[in-house]
Amino acid sequence: MGVNVVSVIILLGVLIFVHELGHFLLAKSLGVGVLKFSLGFGPRLIGKKVGETEYMISLVPLGGYVKLLGESDTDDVQPVDEKRSFVKQHVLKKIAIVIAGPMFNFLFAVLAFAAIYMVGVPSLTPEIGSVQPGSPAEAAGIRAGDRVVAIDGSAVVRWSDLAETVAKSGGRELVVKVNREGVPQDIRVKPESTKGKTLFGEDVDTWKIGVGASKNTFVERQNPVRALWSGVEQTWNITELTIISIVKMIQGIVSPDSLGGPIAIAQMAGAHVKKGIMNFVFFMALLSINLAVLNLLPIPVLDGGHLLFFLVELVTGREVNIRWRERAQQVGFFILVMLMIFVFYNDIMRIFGE
């Protein structure tokens, strides 16, 4: 329990700090005044004012905020400070400041994944551990202990290379080069169709040759440049998967019961800490991407809602009426409260279910 609490405090603290740092740095660099930088909501616990900015930690640790000078039309701004007021900035500057928070979360994920790839990722070797009786692999003469080194001339380094190539083969015959007791051999095998499931539980046709991996692993390390590119690829893939998951949930394909709140996050954070620091860093990167995507949803109160208003302003040349914005933000706040209640309910039901 103690590990869960400490790990989730570190997790949320880092991700919220990174997000708000994006807003803060862009505002400062564009000449916009920043009055408050808070980790958490509600009453201030501790803080210190440096220059015009008050840096603080607040009571409720489920978010954070940056209070900008002249953030809304109703703020009282001295004439001497009007040029530094947020509402007086060009709409493109407003968009840049708003989008900076989610972009910093994406950047954090890229760097976290890059660090993991440089330290090293355990991967299964492409060594055949088992061959299913009556399978295409058995008919072709593939044996347990064979090490796959290439398929159709493309190098196979890890088990996932083999699995992905077979699954995407479309059933065409493959030339599998194996190393058997030090002797290279070319074996022709034709995958067979099989029914499978996607990550979202949907039926899908896939292809297999009927082999299983050995339990042998190796640690795969990458140089900084390659690791950074792999970090970009991993961040892109997980972002895409997150967006698809949201769409599937709206379509009713994915159950909303799968949503988790702070309790579930704490449990998962604690579990990843126990598995090692790199597992925890991976979980942080994963959650950072989720935080970025969530904040970009066009829901008033979130960054995506503000972004939507500014895009309307960019297209029409006029600001969205303040009354409309206030009403939309009230609706957005209600949606977020209902969502929070729902995920807390899911967390509690999981605990009682266990």
C-alpha positions as CSV (number, residue, x, y, z in Angstrom):
1,M,0.0,0.0,0.0
2,G,2.8,2.4,1.0
3,V,4.6,1.7,-2.3
4,N,1.4,2.4,-4.3
5,V,0.9,5.8,-2.6
6,V,4.5,6.9,-2.9
7,S,4.8,5.8,-6.6
8,V,1.5,7.5,-7.6
9,I,2.5,10.7,-5.9
10,I,5.8,10.7,-7.9
11,L,4.0,9.6,-11.1
12,L,1.3,12.3,-11.0
13,G,3.7,14.9,-9.7
14,V,6.2,14.5,-12.5
15,L,3.5,14.3,-15.3
16,I,1.6,17.3,-14.0
17,F,4.8,19.3,-13.6
18,V,5.9,18.5,-17.2
19,H,2.4,19.5,-18.5
20,E,2.2,22.8,-16.7
21,L,5.9,23.5,-17.5
22,G,5.0,23.5,-21.2
23,H,2.3,26.2,-20.7
24,F,4.7,28.1,-18.4
25,L,7.7,28.1,-20.6
26,L,5.8,29.0,-23.8
27,A,4.0,31.9,-22.0
28,K,7.3,33.3,-20.6
29,S,9.0,32.9,-24.0
30,L,6.2,34.8,-25.8
31,G,6.2,37.6,-23.2
32,V,3.0,36.7,-21.4
33,G,2.9,37.2,-17.6
34,V,2.5,34.2,-15.4
35,L,0.9,34.8,-12.0
36,K,0.7,31.3,-10.6
37,F,2.3,27.9,-11.2
38,S,0.5,25.2,-9.1
39,L,0.9,21.5,-8.7
40,G,-2.6,20.5,-7.5
41,F,-5.9,22.3,-7.1
42,G,-7.6,23.9,-4.1
43,P,-6.0,25.6,-1.1
44,R,-2.2,26.2,-1.1
45,L,-0.2,24.0,1.1
46,I,3.3,25.5,0.5
47,G,4.6,28.1,-1.9
48,K,7.0,30.9,-2.7
49,K,6.7,34.0,-4.8
50,V,9.5,34.7,-7.2
51,G,9.1,37.9,-9.1
52,E,5.5,38.1,-10.3
53,T,5.0,34.3,-10.2
54,E,3.8,32.3,-7.2
55,Y,5.0,28.7,-7.3
56,M,3.0,26.4,-5.1
57,I,1.8,22.9,-4.2
58,S,-2.0,22.7,-3.5
59,L,-4.2,20.3,-1.6
60,V,-5.8,18.2,-4.3
61,P,-3.0,16.4,-6.3
62,L,-5.2,15.4,-9.2
63,G,-4.0,18.1,-11.6
64,G,-2.4,21.5,-11.7
65,Y,-2.6,24.9,-13.4
66,V,-0.8,27.9,-14.7
67,K,-2.5,31.2,-14.0
68,L,-1.7,33.7,-16.8
69,L,-1.9,37.5,-16.6
70,G,-5.1,38.6,-18.1
71,E,-6.3,35.1,-18.8
72,S,-9.9,36.2,-19.4
73,D,-11.6,39.4,-20.4
74,T,-12.9,39.9,-16.8
75,D,-9.4,40.0,-15.2
76,D,-8.3,43.3,-13.9
77,V,-5.0,44.2,-15.7
78,Q,-3.1,47.5,-15.2
79,P,-2.7,49.5,-18.4
80,V,1.1,49.1,-18.1
81,D,0.7,45.3,-18.3
82,E,-1.7,45.1,-21.1
83,K,0.9,44.1,-23.7
84,R,1.8,41.1,-21.5
85,S,-1.9,40.1,-21.0
86,F,-2.9,36.7,-22.4
87,V,-6.2,38.1,-23.9
88,K,-4.3,40.7,-25.8
89,Q,-2.0,38.2,-27.6
90,H,-2.5,37.2,-31.3
91,V,-4.6,34.0,-31.5
92,L,-1.6,32.0,-32.8
93,K,0.3,32.8,-29.6
94,K,-2.7,31.7,-27.6
95,I,-2.8,28.4,-29.5
96,A,0.9,27.9,-29.0
97,I,0.6,28.4,-25.2
98,V,-2.4,26.1,-24.9
99,I,-1.0,23.3,-27.0
100,A,2.4,23.4,-25.2
101,G,1.2,21.4,-22.2
102,P,0.2,18.3,-24.2
103,M,3.2,18.7,-26.4
104,F,5.5,18.5,-23.4
105,N,3.8,15.3,-22.3
106,F,4.4,13.8,-25.7
107,L,8.1,15.0,-25.5
108,F,8.4,13.4,-22.1
109,A,7.2,10.1,-23.5
110,V,9.6,10.3,-26.4
111,L,12.6,10.9,-24.0
112,A,11.4,8.3,-21.5
113,F,11.1,5.6,-24.2
114,A,14.5,6.7,-25.7
115,A,16.1,6.2,-22.2
116,I,14.6,2.7,-22.0
117,Y,15.9,1.7,-25.4
118,M,19.4,3.0,-24.5
119,V,19.4,1.0,-21.2
120,G,18.2,-2.0,-23.0
121,V,14.9,-3.9,-23.7
122,P,14.6,-7.6,-23.1
123,S,13.5,-9.4,-26.3
124,L,12.8,-13.1,-27.1
125,T,15.3,-14.6,-29.5
126,P,13.9,-15.9,-32.8
127,E,14.6,-19.5,-31.7
128,I,11.8,-22.1,-32.2
129,G,10.8,-23.5,-28.8
130,S,7.9,-25.8,-30.0
131,V,6.2,-26.9,-33.2
132,Q,2.5,-27.8,-33.2
133,P,1.6,-31.2,-34.5
134,G,-0.1,-31.1,-37.9
135,S,0.9,-27.4,-38.4
136,P,2.4,-25.9,-41.6
137,A,5.8,-25.6,-39.8
138,E,5.9,-29.3,-39.0
139,A,4.9,-30.2,-42.6
140,A,7.7,-28.0,-43.9
141,G,10.3,-29.6,-41.6
142,I,10.9,-26.8,-39.1
143,R,12.1,-28.2,-35.8
144,A,12.4,-27.1,-32.2
145,G,15.8,-25.6,-31.6
146,D,16.0,-24.0,-35.1
147,R,17.0,-20.4,-35.0
148,V,15.3,-18.2,-37.6
149,V,17.7,-15.7,-39.2
150,A,15.7,-14.4,-42.1
151,I,12.4,-14.5,-43.9
152,D,12.2,-13.8,-47.6
153,G,15.7,-12.3,-47.4
154,S,14.8,-9.8,-44.5
155,A,16.8,-10.3,-41.4
156,V,15.0,-11.6,-38.3
157,V,16.6,-10.3,-35.1
158,R,13.9,-11.0,-32.5
159,W,10.8,-13.2,-32.1
160,S,8.5,-10.3,-32.8
161,D,10.0,-9.9,-36.3
162,L,9.0,-13.5,-37.1
163,A,5.6,-13.3,-35.6
164,E,4.7,-10.0,-37.4
165,T,6.0,-11.2,-40.7
166,V,3.9,-14.4,-40.6
167,A,0.8,-12.6,-39.3
168,K,1.0,-10.1,-42.2
169,S,1.9,-12.6,-44.9
170,G,-1.6,-12.9,-46.3
171,G,-1.0,-16.6,-46.7
172,R,1.7,-16.4,-49.3
173,E,4.6,-18.9,-49.2
174,L,7.5,-17.8,-47.1
175,V,11.2,-18.7,-47.5
176,V,12.4,-19.1,-43.9
177,K,16.2,-19.3,-43.4
178,V,17.1,-21.2,-40.2
179,N,20.3,-22.0,-38.5
180,R,20.1,-25.7,-37.4
181,E,23.1,-26.8,-35.3
182,G,25.3,-24.3,-37.1
183,V,24.1,-25.3,-40.6
184,P,22.0,-22.7,-42.5
185,Q,18.9,-24.1,-44.3
186,D,16.1,-22.5,-46.4
187,I,12.7,-23.9,-45.7
188,R,9.5,-23.0,-47.6
189,V,6.4,-22.8,-45.5
190,K,2.9,-21.6,-46.3
191,P,1.0,-20.0,-43.3
192,E,-2.6,-21.1,-42.6
193,S,-5.5,-18.8,-41.8
194,T,-6.8,-18.7,-38.2
195,K,-9.2,-16.7,-36.2
196,G,-7.8,-14.2,-33.7
197,K,-8.7,-11.2,-31.6
198,T,-7.6,-7.6,-31.8
199,L,-6.6,-5.7,-28.6
200,F,-10.2,-4.5,-28.5
201,G,-11.7,-8.0,-28.7
202,E,-12.8,-7.9,-32.3
203,D,-12.6,-11.0,-34.5
204,V,-9.9,-10.8,-37.1
205,D,-8.3,-13.2,-39.7
206,T,-4.6,-13.8,-39.1
207,W,-1.9,-16.2,-40.2
208,K,0.2,-18.7,-38.4
209,I,2.7,-21.5,-39.1
210,G,2.3,-23.2,-35.8
211,V,5.5,-22.5,-33.8
212,G,6.1,-21.2,-30.3
213,A,9.0,-19.2,-29.0
214,S,11.7,-20.6,-26.7
215,K,12.2,-18.9,-23.4
216,N,15.6,-17.5,-24.4
217,T,16.0,-13.7,-24.2
218,F,18.6,-11.1,-25.0
219,V,19.0,-7.5,-24.0
220,E,18.7,-5.2,-27.0
221,R,20.4,-1.8,-26.6
222,Q,20.3,1.1,-29.0
223,N,22.6,4.1,-29.6
224,P,21.2,7.5,-28.6
225,V,20.1,8.5,-32.2
226,R,18.4,5.2,-32.9
227,A,16.8,5.2,-29.4
228,L,15.4,8.7,-29.9
229,W,13.8,7.6,-33.2
230,S,12.4,4.5,-31.6
231,G,11.0,6.7,-28.8
232,V,9.2,8.8,-31.5
233,E,7.8,5.7,-33.1
234,Q,6.7,4.2,-29.8
235,T,5.0,7.5,-28.8
236,W,3.3,7.7,-32.2
237,N,2.0,4.1,-32.0
238,I,0.7,4.4,-28.5
239,T,-1.0,7.8,-29.3
240,E,-2.7,6.2,-32.3
241,L,-3.8,3.2,-30.1
242,T,-5.1,5.6,-27.4
243,I,-7.2,7.5,-29.9
244,I,-8.6,4.3,-31.5
245,S,-9.5,3.1,-28.0
246,I,-11.5,6.3,-27.4
247,V,-13.3,5.9,-30.7
248,K,-14.0,2.2,-30.0
249,M,-15.4,3.2,-26.6
250,I,-17.7,5.7,-28.1
251,Q,-18.8,3.0,-30.6
252,G,-19.5,0.7,-27.7
253,I,-16.9,-1.9,-28.8
254,V,-14.8,-1.3,-25.8
255,S,-16.5,-1.3,-22.4
256,P,-16.2,1.9,-20.4
257,D,-15.8,-0.4,-17.4
258,S,-12.2,-0.6,-18.5
259,L,-11.6,3.0,-17.5
260,G,-9.5,3.4,-14.3
261,G,-9.1,6.3,-11.9
262,P,-6.6,7.3,-9.3
263,I,-6.9,4.1,-7.3
264,A,-6.2,1.9,-10.4
265,I,-3.3,4.2,-11.4
266,A,-1.8,3.8,-7.9
267,Q,-2.1,0.0,-8.0
268,M,-0.5,-0.2,-11.5
269,A,2.2,2.3,-10.5
270,G,3.1,0.3,-7.4
271,A,3.1,-3.0,-9.5
272,H,5.5,-1.4,-12.1
273,V,7.8,-0.1,-9.4
274,K,8.2,-3.6,-7.9
275,K,9.1,-4.9,-11.4
276,G,11.9,-2.3,-11.7
277,I,12.6,1.3,-12.4
278,M,12.5,0.9,-16.2
279,N,9.0,-0.7,-16.0
280,F,7.9,2.3,-13.9
281,V,9.4,4.7,-16.5
282,F,7.6,2.9,-19.2
283,F,4.3,3.3,-17.3
284,M,5.0,7.0,-16.8
285,A,5.5,7.4,-20.5
286,L,2.3,5.5,-21.3
287,L,0.3,7.7,-18.8
288,S,2.0,10.9,-20.1
289,I,0.6,10.1,-23.6
290,N,-2.8,9.4,-22.2
291,L,-2.7,12.7,-20.3
292,A,-1.8,14.5,-23.5
293,V,-4.5,12.9,-25.6
294,L,-7.1,13.5,-22.8
295,N,-6.2,17.2,-22.6
296,L,-6.6,17.6,-26.4
297,L,-10.2,16.3,-26.4
298,P,-12.5,19.2,-27.4
299,I,-14.1,19.5,-24.0
300,P,-14.4,23.0,-22.5
301,V,-12.1,23.4,-19.4
302,L,-9.5,21.1,-21.0
303,D,-6.8,22.4,-23.3
304,G,-8.6,20.9,-26.2
305,G,-11.7,23.0,-25.4
306,H,-9.6,26.2,-25.2
307,L,-7.9,25.2,-28.5
308,L,-11.3,24.8,-30.1
309,F,-12.4,28.3,-29.1
310,F,-9.1,29.8,-30.5
311,L,-9.4,27.9,-33.7
312,V,-12.9,29.4,-34.2
313,E,-11.4,32.8,-33.4
314,L,-8.6,32.1,-36.0
315,V,-11.2,31.2,-38.7
316,T,-13.8,33.9,-38.0
317,G,-11.5,36.7,-36.8
318,R,-13.6,37.2,-33.7
319,E,-13.4,35.9,-30.2
320,V,-16.1,33.4,-29.1
321,N,-18.7,35.3,-27.0
322,I,-17.7,35.2,-23.3
323,R,-21.2,34.0,-22.2
324,W,-21.0,31.1,-24.6
325,R,-17.6,30.2,-23.3
326,E,-18.7,30.3,-19.7
327,R,-21.7,28.1,-20.4
328,A,-19.5,25.6,-22.4
329,Q,-17.0,25.5,-19.5
330,Q,-19.8,24.8,-17.0
331,V,-20.9,21.8,-19.2
332,G,-17.3,20.7,-19.6
333,F,-16.7,20.8,-15.9
334,F,-19.9,18.8,-15.3
335,I,-18.7,16.2,-17.8
336,L,-15.3,15.9,-16.1
337,V,-16.9,15.6,-12.6
338,M,-19.2,12.8,-13.9
339,L,-16.2,11.1,-15.5
340,M,-14.3,11.3,-12.3
341,I,-17.2,9.8,-10.3
342,F,-17.5,7.0,-12.9
343,V,-13.8,6.0,-12.8
344,F,-13.8,6.1,-9.0
345,Y,-16.8,3.8,-9.1
346,N,-14.9,1.5,-11.4
347,D,-12.0,1.5,-9.1
348,I,-14.1,0.6,-6.1
349,M,-15.9,-2.2,-8.0
350,R,-12.6,-3.7,-9.0
351,I,-11.4,-3.7,-5.3
352,F,-14.6,-5.5,-4.2
353,G,-14.4,-7.8,-7.1
354,E,-10.9,-8.9,-6.1
